[in-house]
């Protein structure tokens, strides 16, 4: 059996360890994040527990009952206010500490704590301090009416806190919060069950032991400390998420929540837009950004988008063209911390790009298009046919068109008349083909039509007859009715060739076959045709 002096020494040592440990847990968490209200409240909770442990430790070794009562009052500062601070801690966990209803509840709880503390000051030491063989201990809970009321008070507060945490754990969508609540809930329940059994139930059955709640509390205090530091409870604010990013990037950056309201932005954003933090904070993002055709609400499903062109509105109503890149930021528990939006001002680049585009278009038009008719030219024809030949599964027709009587019009009415007819021919040919087909002018009075995705050869013949029909109508020039015709030669890929030169040559042979037979008609290439050009 342990001697009484040994029991006193062991209890004193344990209580001193609790005193130091509780202070360490609180100060450590506070230093990790001094801005977090949860961390500040936990520090106060730890100080309260430390006073409780220290008071009990020195009460145990006091030389007389009066000094023991003084140390009991020191301990009372801790245990009277501990449960009020616990309720504040729970409210901060639920993020409801600023609501009017919770402020009233906290006020009532702290008033009750003050009343309980005052009652400890006026109590007779012999009624509240018990002299046991191993030292002086607190017996407020057993011998006094106020002790019984206080026991009910702490039980109600504890159960209320547990119920609030339980429902938040059930209702939250965030894994991090669920893990936090679960850790605190389990450790707190273990603490309460053990403390209630030893400090409340045992005395009812005549079993008097040292009031061990302050020692057993190390379980719940450790659980809260673990939850705060492991899961960074409530300390991951939009400001902290954005702090490093704002320092690292010199572009407009916005942090928005899952509600798409602006939570934070960097100085560059304010400088470019002309707004201040107060103007933008908690305002919808679409008040300053026009997303055009992009549906920003889909970001929660896609997770990120890159280089979406948007309009950023400045305070003076000027719109800047920007490229938007955004990503949803998750923590290690897959909970959304915020949506990061990075903008890149491309207004100046856009102007340069428009100029480049204009000159590129002019250059391309010069290289690939006929200046008179604005049809694609021979160079464009060769490149387009190469693309078609790469797709060996697509059948297409090659229609070689040469105008009849065009030389006569040029000689009799002049080149302006010839130019007028060529322009009209171009318009008429474009009007009879599909949007997927193309008309080319390859020089002089020669045109080529490429019919893509040819299903039947009869379709090529149908277009050839349409060409003959449209070109047989009169051309008007200076009130003169002029008439021309056309000779059309047709070759088909892959039946008549698998390269552009062969297809062009065979369509040309078919066209000359028509010329030899009087013109104004069409022919599909046949191997019976003379492959020597009979008419230069």
BELPE-V812470 format. One record per residue. N is the residue number from 0. PSI is psi in whole degrees, 0 to 359 (* if undefined). BURIAL is I if it has 9 or more other ideal C-beta (glycine too) atoms within 8 Angstrom, else O. D_FIRST is the distance of its C-alpha to the first C-alpha in Angstrom with 2 decimals. Layout:
n:N psi:PSI burial:BURIAL d_first:D_FIRST
n:N psi:PSI burial:BURIAL d_first:D_FIRST
This chain:
n:0 psi:143 burial:O d_first:0.00
n:1 psi:139 burial:O d_first:3.80
n:2 psi:158 burial:O d_first:6.45
n:3 psi:321 burial:O d_first:9.36
n:4 psi:322 burial:O d_first:11.66
n:5 psi:319 burial:O d_first:9.98
n:6 psi:316 burial:I d_first:10.01
n:7 psi:314 burial:I d_first:13.58
n:8 psi:318 burial:O d_first:14.61
n:9 psi:315 burial:I d_first:13.67
n:10 psi:319 burial:I d_first:15.47
n:11 psi:316 burial:I d_first:18.29
n:12 psi:317 burial:O d_first:18.80
n:13 psi:316 burial:I d_first:18.96
n:14 psi:322 burial:I d_first:21.39
n:15 psi:320 burial:I d_first:23.47
n:16 psi:318 burial:O d_first:23.75
n:17 psi:315 burial:I d_first:24.89
n:18 psi:309 burial:I d_first:27.37
n:19 psi:318 burial:I d_first:28.85
n:20 psi:315 burial:I d_first:28.90
n:21 psi:318 burial:I d_first:30.68
n:22 psi:316 burial:I d_first:33.22
n:23 psi:314 burial:O d_first:33.82
n:24 psi:317 burial:I d_first:34.46
n:25 psi:313 burial:I d_first:36.89
n:26 psi:320 burial:I d_first:38.76
n:27 psi:311 burial:I d_first:39.05
n:28 psi:321 burial:I d_first:40.63
n:29 psi:317 burial:I d_first:42.87
n:30 psi:331 burial:O d_first:44.20
n:31 psi:323 burial:I d_first:44.97
n:32 psi:97 burial:I d_first:47.36
n:33 psi:344 burial:O d_first:47.96
n:34 psi:340 burial:O d_first:50.70
n:35 psi:126 burial:I d_first:48.58
n:36 psi:328 burial:O d_first:47.73
n:37 psi:315 burial:I d_first:44.79
n:38 psi:322 burial:I d_first:43.36
n:39 psi:315 burial:I d_first:44.04
n:40 psi:321 burial:I d_first:42.39
n:41 psi:323 burial:I d_first:39.32
n:42 psi:315 burial:I d_first:39.11
n:43 psi:321 burial:I d_first:39.22
n:44 psi:319 burial:I d_first:36.56
n:45 psi:322 burial:I d_first:34.30
n:46 psi:318 burial:I d_first:35.06
n:47 psi:314 burial:I d_first:34.17
n:48 psi:325 burial:I d_first:30.77
n:49 psi:318 burial:I d_first:30.23
n:50 psi:319 burial:I d_first:31.01
n:51 psi:312 burial:I d_first:28.61
n:52 psi:317 burial:I d_first:25.73
n:53 psi:317 burial:I d_first:26.80
n:54 psi:315 burial:I d_first:27.13
n:55 psi:324 burial:I d_first:23.65
n:56 psi:312 burial:I d_first:22.21
n:57 psi:337 burial:I d_first:24.09
n:58 psi:323 burial:I d_first:23.71
n:59 psi:323 burial:I d_first:19.94
n:60 psi:11 burial:O d_first:20.60
n:61 psi:146 burial:I d_first:23.75
n:62 psi:336 burial:O d_first:24.44
n:63 psi:172 burial:O d_first:25.96
n:64 psi:329 burial:I d_first:26.68
n:65 psi:315 burial:O d_first:30.16
n:66 psi:322 burial:I d_first:29.14
n:67 psi:321 burial:I d_first:26.33
n:68 psi:324 burial:I d_first:29.14
n:69 psi:315 burial:I d_first:31.30
n:70 psi:330 burial:I d_first:28.74
n:71 psi:324 burial:I d_first:28.34
n:72 psi:322 burial:I d_first:32.14
n:73 psi:315 burial:I d_first:31.95
n:74 psi:324 burial:I d_first:29.54
n:75 psi:329 burial:I d_first:31.98
n:76 psi:320 burial:I d_first:34.76
n:77 psi:305 burial:I d_first:32.87
n:78 psi:339 burial:I d_first:31.78
n:79 psi:320 burial:I d_first:35.01
n:80 psi:350 burial:I d_first:37.24
n:81 psi:313 burial:I d_first:35.13
n:82 psi:330 burial:I d_first:36.45
n:83 psi:317 burial:I d_first:40.01
n:84 psi:324 burial:I d_first:39.82
n:85 psi:316 burial:I d_first:38.38
n:86 psi:320 burial:I d_first:41.49
n:87 psi:318 burial:I d_first:43.77
n:88 psi:315 burial:I d_first:42.15
n:89 psi:319 burial:I d_first:42.89
n:90 psi:321 burial:I d_first:46.45
n:91 psi:324 burial:I d_first:47.01
n:92 psi:321 burial:I d_first:45.84
n:93 psi:358 burial:I d_first:48.48
n:94 psi:38 burial:O d_first:50.99
n:95 psi:14 burial:O d_first:51.77
n:96 psi:337 burial:I d_first:50.53
n:97 psi:357 burial:O d_first:54.11
n:98 psi:146 burial:O d_first:55.34
n:99 psi:318 burial:O d_first:56.24
n:100 psi:317 burial:O d_first:54.13
n:101 psi:327 burial:I d_first:50.93
n:102 psi:321 burial:I d_first:51.68
n:103 psi:318 burial:O d_first:51.93
n:104 psi:315 burial:I d_first:48.64
n:105 psi:321 burial:I d_first:46.90
n:106 psi:314 burial:O d_first:48.58
n:107 psi:317 burial:O d_first:47.33
n:108 psi:318 burial:I d_first:43.76
n:109 psi:327 burial:I d_first:43.73
n:110 psi:316 burial:O d_first:45.36
n:111 psi:319 burial:I d_first:42.58
n:112 psi:320 burial:I d_first:39.97
n:113 psi:318 burial:I d_first:41.81
n:114 psi:314 burial:O d_first:41.86
n:115 psi:321 burial:I d_first:38.13
n:116 psi:318 burial:I d_first:37.58
n:117 psi:322 burial:O d_first:40.00
n:118 psi:331 burial:I d_first:38.23
n:119 psi:332 burial:I d_first:35.06
n:120 psi:328 burial:O d_first:37.13
n:121 psi:357 burial:O d_first:38.38
n:122 psi:147 burial:I d_first:35.27
n:123 psi:127 burial:O d_first:33.90
n:124 psi:321 burial:I d_first:30.57
n:125 psi:341 burial:O d_first:29.06
n:126 psi:337 burial:O d_first:29.93
n:127 psi:351 burial:I d_first:28.42
n:128 psi:132 burial:I d_first:25.49
n:129 psi:135 burial:I d_first:22.35
n:130 psi:107 burial:O d_first:20.21
n:131 psi:171 burial:I d_first:16.56
n:132 psi:330 burial:O d_first:13.78
n:133 psi:6 burial:I d_first:13.33
n:134 psi:182 burial:I d_first:17.16
n:135 psi:138 burial:I d_first:20.37
n:136 psi:162 burial:I d_first:20.84
n:137 psi:129 burial:I d_first:23.99
n:138 psi:31 burial:I d_first:24.68
n:139 psi:318 burial:I d_first:28.34
n:140 psi:333 burial:I d_first:28.13
n:141 psi:316 burial:O d_first:26.99
n:142 psi:350 burial:O d_first:28.92
n:143 psi:154 burial:I d_first:32.31
n:144 psi:317 burial:O d_first:35.37
n:145 psi:328 burial:I d_first:35.79
n:146 psi:321 burial:I d_first:32.28
n:147 psi:316 burial:I d_first:33.27
n:148 psi:318 burial:O d_first:36.52
n:149 psi:322 burial:I d_first:34.82
n:150 psi:319 burial:I d_first:32.51
n:151 psi:318 burial:O d_first:35.71
n:152 psi:310 burial:I d_first:37.41
n:153 psi:328 burial:I d_first:34.94
n:154 psi:316 burial:I d_first:34.80
n:155 psi:314 burial:O d_first:38.63
n:156 psi:318 burial:I d_first:38.93
n:157 psi:313 burial:I d_first:36.45
n:158 psi:320 burial:O d_first:38.20
n:159 psi:315 burial:I d_first:41.59
n:160 psi:318 burial:I d_first:40.64
n:161 psi:317 burial:I d_first:39.34
n:162 psi:317 burial:O d_first:42.57
n:163 psi:317 burial:I d_first:44.78
n:164 psi:321 burial:I d_first:43.12
n:165 psi:314 burial:I d_first:43.38
n:166 psi:327 burial:O d_first:47.09
n:167 psi:321 burial:I d_first:47.81
n:168 psi:321 burial:I d_first:46.13
n:169 psi:322 burial:O d_first:48.35
n:170 psi:341 burial:O d_first:51.54
n:171 psi:148 burial:I d_first:51.50
n:172 psi:357 burial:O d_first:53.74
n:173 psi:125 burial:I d_first:51.94
n:174 psi:323 burial:O d_first:49.47
n:175 psi:313 burial:I d_first:47.78
n:176 psi:321 burial:I d_first:47.10
n:177 psi:317 burial:I d_first:45.92
n:178 psi:321 burial:I d_first:43.33
n:179 psi:309 burial:I d_first:42.22
n:180 psi:319 burial:I d_first:41.81
n:181 psi:317 burial:I d_first:40.01
n:182 psi:311 burial:I d_first:37.37
n:183 psi:320 burial:I d_first:36.77
n:184 psi:312 burial:I d_first:36.97
n:185 psi:312 burial:I d_first:34.34
n:186 psi:325 burial:I d_first:31.76
n:187 psi:320 burial:I d_first:32.46
n:188 psi:318 burial:I d_first:32.13
n:189 psi:315 burial:I d_first:28.74
n:190 psi:312 burial:I d_first:27.61
n:191 psi:315 burial:I d_first:29.13
n:192 psi:316 burial:O d_first:27.71
n:193 psi:314 burial:I d_first:24.09
n:194 psi:317 burial:I d_first:24.56
n:195 psi:322 burial:I d_first:26.47
n:196 psi:312 burial:I d_first:23.90
n:197 psi:316 burial:I d_first:20.91
n:198 psi:336 burial:I d_first:23.00
n:199 psi:312 burial:I d_first:25.68
n:200 psi:316 burial:O d_first:24.99
n:201 psi:313 burial:I d_first:21.38
n:202 psi:327 burial:I d_first:22.44
n:203 psi:325 burial:O d_first:25.47
n:204 psi:13 burial:O d_first:23.40
n:205 psi:9 burial:O d_first:21.26
n:206 psi:106 burial:O d_first:18.19
n:207 psi:118 burial:O d_first:17.62
n:208 psi:171 burial:O d_first:15.88
n:209 psi:133 burial:O d_first:16.85
n:210 psi:102 burial:I d_first:20.52
n:211 psi:8 burial:I d_first:20.24
n:212 psi:319 burial:I d_first:23.98
n:213 psi:331 burial:I d_first:24.66
n:214 psi:313 burial:I d_first:22.11
n:215 psi:333 burial:I d_first:23.19
n:216 psi:342 burial:I d_first:26.73
n:217 psi:334 burial:I d_first:26.52
n:218 psi:308 burial:I d_first:27.53
n:219 psi:323 burial:I d_first:30.75
n:220 psi:320 burial:I d_first:31.54
n:221 psi:321 burial:I d_first:31.37
n:222 psi:317 burial:I d_first:33.56
n:223 psi:317 burial:I d_first:36.11
n:224 psi:317 burial:I d_first:36.19
n:225 psi:316 burial:I d_first:36.74
n:226 psi:319 burial:I d_first:39.50
n:227 psi:314 burial:I d_first:41.22
n:228 psi:328 burial:I d_first:41.36
n:229 psi:313 burial:O d_first:41.70
n:230 psi:6 burial:I d_first:44.35
n:231 psi:55 burial:I d_first:45.76
n:232 psi:119 burial:I d_first:45.48
n:233 psi:4 burial:I d_first:48.62
n:234 psi:349 burial:I d_first:49.36
n:235 psi:83 burial:O d_first:52.15
n:236 psi:169 burial:O d_first:55.04
n:237 psi:329 burial:I d_first:58.71
n:238 psi:317 burial:O d_first:58.92
n:239 psi:323 burial:I d_first:56.19
n:240 psi:321 burial:I d_first:57.71
n:241 psi:348 burial:I d_first:61.08
n:242 psi:308 burial:O d_first:60.16
n:243 psi:318 burial:O d_first:60.45
n:244 psi:319 burial:I d_first:63.41
n:245 psi:325 burial:I d_first:65.36
n:246 psi:333 burial:O d_first:65.05
n:247 psi:339 burial:O d_first:66.03
n:248 psi:131 burial:O d_first:69.11
n:249 psi:51 burial:O d_first:72.23
n:250 psi:160 burial:I d_first:73.56
n:251 psi:126 burial:I d_first:73.27
n:252 psi:136 burial:I d_first:69.86
n:253 psi:143 burial:I d_first:68.57
n:254 psi:123 burial:I d_first:65.16
n:255 psi:157 burial:I d_first:65.43
n:256 psi:182 burial:I d_first:62.95
n:257 psi:342 burial:O d_first:63.14
n:258 psi:2 burial:O d_first:65.27
n:259 psi:25 burial:I d_first:67.78
n:260 psi:143 burial:I d_first:67.47
n:261 psi:125 burial:I d_first:67.53
n:262 psi:330 burial:I d_first:64.10
n:263 psi:159 burial:I d_first:64.96
n:264 psi:161 burial:I d_first:67.77
n:265 psi:174 burial:I d_first:68.54
n:266 psi:325 burial:O d_first:71.03
n:267 psi:321 burial:I d_first:73.64
n:268 psi:317 burial:I d_first:73.74
n:269 psi:320 burial:I d_first:74.32
n:270 psi:319 burial:O d_first:77.00
n:271 psi:318 burial:I d_first:78.90
n:272 psi:335 burial:I d_first:78.76
n:273 psi:2 burial:O d_first:79.20
n:274 psi:169 burial:I d_first:76.39
n:275 psi:175 burial:O d_first:73.27
n:276 psi:321 burial:O d_first:69.68
n:277 psi:324 burial:O d_first:70.11
n:278 psi:323 burial:O d_first:73.20
n:279 psi:330 burial:I d_first:71.47
n:280 psi:128 burial:I d_first:67.85
n:281 psi:16 burial:O d_first:67.11
n:282 psi:149 burial:I d_first:70.76
n:283 psi:142 burial:O d_first:71.82
n:284 psi:327 burial:I d_first:72.67
n:285 psi:0 burial:I d_first:76.05
n:286 psi:338 burial:O d_first:77.24
n:287 psi:354 burial:I d_first:77.78
n:288 psi:129 burial:I d_first:78.17
n:289 psi:113 burial:O d_first:80.84
n:290 psi:2 burial:I d_first:79.53
n:291 psi:237 burial:O d_first:83.03
n:292 psi:356 burial:O d_first:82.74
n:293 psi:131 burial:O d_first:79.10
n:294 psi:99 burial:O d_first:76.62
n:295 psi:334 burial:I d_first:73.63
n:296 psi:344 burial:O d_first:71.42
n:297 psi:355 burial:O d_first:71.34
n:298 psi:330 burial:I d_first:69.21
n:299 psi:336 burial:O d_first:66.02
n:300 psi:319 burial:O d_first:67.24
n:301 psi:330 burial:O d_first:68.81
n:302 psi:325 burial:O d_first:66.14
n:303 psi:156 burial:I d_first:68.71
n:304 psi:154 burial:I d_first:72.42
n:305 psi:132 burial:O d_first:74.43
n:306 psi:54 burial:O d_first:77.58
n:307 psi:129 burial:I d_first:78.63
n:308 psi:126 burial:I d_first:81.54
n:309 psi:173 burial:I d_first:81.03
n:310 psi:125 burial:I d_first:82.49
n:311 psi:121 burial:I d_first:80.41
n:312 psi:127 burial:I d_first:81.83
n:313 psi:170 burial:I d_first:81.85
n:314 psi:330 burial:O d_first:81.86
n:315 psi:14 burial:O d_first:85.64
n:316 psi:359 burial:O d_first:86.04
n:317 psi:140 burial:O d_first:86.94
n:318 psi:130 burial:I d_first:85.62
n:319 psi:135 burial:I d_first:84.31
n:320 psi:124 burial:I d_first:84.28
n:321 psi:156 burial:I d_first:80.88
n:322 psi:127 burial:I d_first:79.12
n:323 psi:128 burial:I d_first:75.78
n:324 psi:128 burial:I d_first:72.88
n:325 psi:150 burial:I d_first:69.75
n:326 psi:146 burial:O d_first:66.45
n:327 psi:128 burial:I d_first:63.47
n:328 psi:124 burial:I d_first:60.29
n:329 psi:154 burial:O d_first:57.15
n:330 psi:185 burial:I d_first:53.57
n:331 psi:348 burial:O d_first:51.39
n:332 psi:14 burial:I d_first:50.57
n:333 psi:23 burial:O d_first:54.30
n:334 psi:145 burial:I d_first:54.39
n:335 psi:123 burial:I d_first:57.53
n:336 psi:332 burial:I d_first:57.10
n:337 psi:177 burial:I d_first:60.80
n:338 psi:119 burial:I d_first:64.32
n:339 psi:127 burial:I d_first:65.68
n:340 psi:121 burial:I d_first:69.45
n:341 psi:127 burial:I d_first:71.39
n:342 psi:142 burial:I d_first:75.08
n:343 psi:117 burial:O d_first:77.72
n:344 psi:116 burial:I d_first:80.93
n:345 psi:19 burial:I d_first:83.80
n:346 psi:312 burial:I d_first:86.60
n:347 psi:318 burial:O d_first:88.35
n:348 psi:323 burial:O d_first:87.81
n:349 psi:319 burial:I d_first:89.20
n:350 psi:317 burial:O d_first:92.37
n:351 psi:319 burial:O d_first:92.84
n:352 psi:322 burial:O d_first:92.10
n:353 psi:320 burial:O d_first:94.72
n:354 psi:315 burial:O d_first:97.28
n:355 psi:320 burial:O d_first:96.41
n:356 psi:319 burial:O d_first:96.63
n:357 psi:314 burial:O d_first:100.03
n:358 psi:325 burial:O d_first:101.39
n:359 psi:318 burial:O d_first:99.82
n:360 psi:317 burial:O d_first:101.48
n:361 psi:318 burial:O d_first:104.81
n:362 psi:317 burial:O d_first:104.46
n:363 psi:321 burial:I d_first:103.47
n:364 psi:322 burial:O d_first:106.39
n:365 psi:320 burial:O d_first:108.71
n:366 psi:321 burial:O d_first:107.42
n:367 psi:356 burial:I d_first:106.94
n:368 psi:147 burial:I d_first:109.39
n:369 psi:127 burial:I d_first:113.13
n:370 psi:332 burial:O d_first:114.20
n:371 psi:306 burial:O d_first:117.11
n:372 psi:347 burial:I d_first:115.63
n:373 psi:20 burial:O d_first:111.90
n:374 psi:161 burial:I d_first:111.35
n:375 psi:148 burial:I d_first:109.15
n:376 psi:190 burial:I d_first:111.16
n:377 psi:319 burial:O d_first:111.60
n:378 psi:316 burial:O d_first:108.55
n:379 psi:322 burial:I d_first:106.32
n:380 psi:312 burial:I d_first:107.94
n:381 psi:320 burial:I d_first:107.07
n:382 psi:321 burial:O d_first:103.41
n:383 psi:320 burial:I d_first:103.06
n:384 psi:323 burial:I d_first:104.65
n:385 psi:319 burial:I d_first:102.30
n:386 psi:317 burial:O d_first:99.35
n:387 psi:322 burial:I d_first:100.96
n:388 psi:333 burial:I d_first:101.66
n:389 psi:330 burial:O d_first:97.98
n:390 psi:87 burial:O d_first:97.27
n:391 psi:349 burial:O d_first:99.27
n:392 psi:350 burial:O d_first:98.58
n:393 psi:122 burial:O d_first:100.39
n:394 psi:140 burial:I d_first:104.12
n:395 psi:161 burial:I d_first:106.33
n:396 psi:147 burial:I d_first:110.06
n:397 psi:107 burial:I d_first:112.04
n:398 psi:114 burial:I d_first:115.08
n:399 psi:120 burial:I d_first:117.59
n:400 psi:127 burial:I d_first:119.94
n:401 psi:128 burial:I d_first:123.16
n:402 psi:139 burial:I d_first:125.35
n:403 psi:149 burial:I d_first:128.99
n:404 psi:11 burial:I d_first:131.79
n:405 psi:322 burial:I d_first:129.42
n:406 psi:322 burial:O d_first:131.61
n:407 psi:319 burial:O d_first:134.59
n:408 psi:316 burial:I d_first:132.74
n:409 psi:316 burial:I d_first:131.81
n:410 psi:321 burial:O d_first:135.39
n:411 psi:328 burial:O d_first:137.08
n:412 psi:353 burial:I d_first:134.71
n:413 psi:168 burial:O d_first:132.79
n:414 psi:333 burial:O d_first:129.23
n:415 psi:323 burial:O d_first:127.98
n:416 psi:319 burial:I d_first:129.04
n:417 psi:318 burial:I d_first:127.29
n:418 psi:320 burial:I d_first:124.11
n:419 psi:318 burial:I d_first:124.27
n:420 psi:318 burial:I d_first:124.61
n:421 psi:318 burial:I d_first:121.70
n:422 psi:318 burial:I d_first:119.40
n:423 psi:321 burial:I d_first:120.52
n:424 psi:315 burial:I d_first:120.06
n:425 psi:315 burial:I d_first:116.46
n:426 psi:318 burial:O d_first:115.71
n:427 psi:320 burial:I d_first:117.36
n:428 psi:319 burial:I d_first:115.52
n:429 psi:332 burial:I d_first:112.12
n:430 psi:344 burial:O d_first:112.91
n:431 psi:358 burial:I d_first:113.33
n:432 psi:167 burial:I d_first:110.23
n:433 psi:166 burial:O d_first:106.57
n:434 psi:337 burial:O d_first:103.96
n:435 psi:347 burial:O d_first:102.55
n:436 psi:165 burial:I d_first:105.96
n:437 psi:141 burial:I d_first:107.55
n:438 psi:135 burial:I d_first:111.09
n:439 psi:144 burial:I d_first:112.04
n:440 psi:118 burial:I d_first:115.19
n:441 psi:2 burial:I d_first:115.74
n:442 psi:146 burial:O d_first:119.00
n:443 psi:237 burial:O d_first:122.48
n:444 psi:28 burial:O d_first:122.96
n:445 psi:133 burial:I d_first:120.36
n:446 psi:154 burial:I d_first:117.22
n:447 psi:138 burial:I d_first:114.46
n:448 psi:129 burial:I d_first:112.22
n:449 psi:119 burial:I d_first:108.98
n:450 psi:109 burial:I d_first:107.95
n:451 psi:161 burial:I d_first:104.29
n:452 psi:54 burial:O d_first:102.52
n:453 psi:119 burial:I d_first:105.83
n:454 psi:318 burial:O d_first:105.52
n:455 psi:147 burial:O d_first:109.19
n:456 psi:330 burial:I d_first:112.17
n:457 psi:333 burial:O d_first:114.09
n:458 psi:325 burial:I d_first:111.92
n:459 psi:320 burial:I d_first:113.27
n:460 psi:322 burial:I d_first:116.79
n:461 psi:316 burial:O d_first:116.13
n:462 psi:321 burial:I d_first:115.09
n:463 psi:317 burial:I d_first:118.16
n:464 psi:325 burial:I d_first:120.44
n:465 psi:320 burial:I d_first:118.71
n:466 psi:313 burial:I d_first:119.41
n:467 psi:320 burial:I d_first:123.08
n:468 psi:313 burial:O d_first:123.36
n:469 psi:329 burial:I d_first:121.82
n:470 psi:348 burial:I d_first:123.84
n:471 psi:344 burial:O d_first:127.09
n:472 psi:153 burial:O d_first:127.05
n:473 psi:148 burial:O d_first:129.15
n:474 psi:129 burial:I d_first:127.75
n:475 psi:129 burial:O d_first:129.13
n:476 psi:119 burial:I d_first:130.05
n:477 psi:47 burial:O d_first:132.27
n:478 psi:10 burial:O d_first:133.55
n:479 psi:137 burial:O d_first:134.46
n:480 psi:112 burial:O d_first:133.24
n:481 psi:145 burial:I d_first:132.16
n:482 psi:136 burial:O d_first:131.22
n:483 psi:167 burial:I d_first:129.26
n:484 psi:195 burial:I d_first:127.83
n:485 psi:142 burial:I d_first:125.21
n:486 psi:129 burial:I d_first:124.89
n:487 psi:125 burial:I d_first:121.42
n:488 psi:138 burial:I d_first:120.06
n:489 psi:132 burial:I d_first:116.80
n:490 psi:151 burial:I d_first:114.43
n:491 psi:134 burial:I d_first:111.20
n:492 psi:131 burial:I d_first:107.96
n:493 psi:3 burial:O d_first:107.27
n:494 psi:321 burial:O d_first:110.50
n:495 psi:4 burial:I d_first:112.80
n:496 psi:156 burial:I d_first:110.56
n:497 psi:15 burial:O d_first:107.03
n:498 psi:160 burial:O d_first:107.65
n:499 psi:324 burial:I d_first:109.07
n:500 psi:319 burial:O d_first:112.23
n:501 psi:315 burial:I d_first:113.26
n:502 psi:318 burial:I d_first:112.61
n:503 psi:318 burial:I d_first:114.55
n:504 psi:319 burial:I d_first:117.43
n:505 psi:327 burial:I d_first:117.77
n:506 psi:323 burial:I d_first:117.64
n:507 psi:318 burial:I d_first:120.33
n:508 psi:318 burial:I d_first:122.49
n:509 psi:322 burial:I d_first:122.20
n:510 psi:318 burial:I d_first:123.21
n:511 psi:331 burial:I d_first:126.32
n:512 psi:321 burial:I d_first:127.20
n:513 psi:317 burial:I d_first:127.45
n:514 psi:317 burial:I d_first:129.58
n:515 psi:335 burial:O d_first:132.02
n:516 psi:19 burial:O d_first:132.48
n:517 psi:351 burial:O d_first:133.45
n:518 psi:185 burial:I d_first:130.11
n:519 psi:59 burial:I d_first:128.25
n:520 psi:189 burial:I d_first:126.05
n:521 psi:156 burial:I d_first:122.98
n:522 psi:143 burial:I d_first:122.28
n:523 psi:137 burial:I d_first:119.19
n:524 psi:141 burial:I d_first:119.25
n:525 psi:148 burial:O d_first:120.64
n:526 psi:347 burial:O d_first:120.98
n:527 psi:345 burial:O d_first:124.72
n:528 psi:147 burial:I d_first:125.18
n:529 psi:119 burial:O d_first:126.76
n:530 psi:4 burial:O d_first:124.00
n:531 psi:135 burial:O d_first:126.47
n:532 psi:109 burial:O d_first:126.89
n:533 psi:345 burial:O d_first:130.51
n:534 psi:103 burial:O d_first:130.73
n:535 psi:* burial:O d_first:129.42
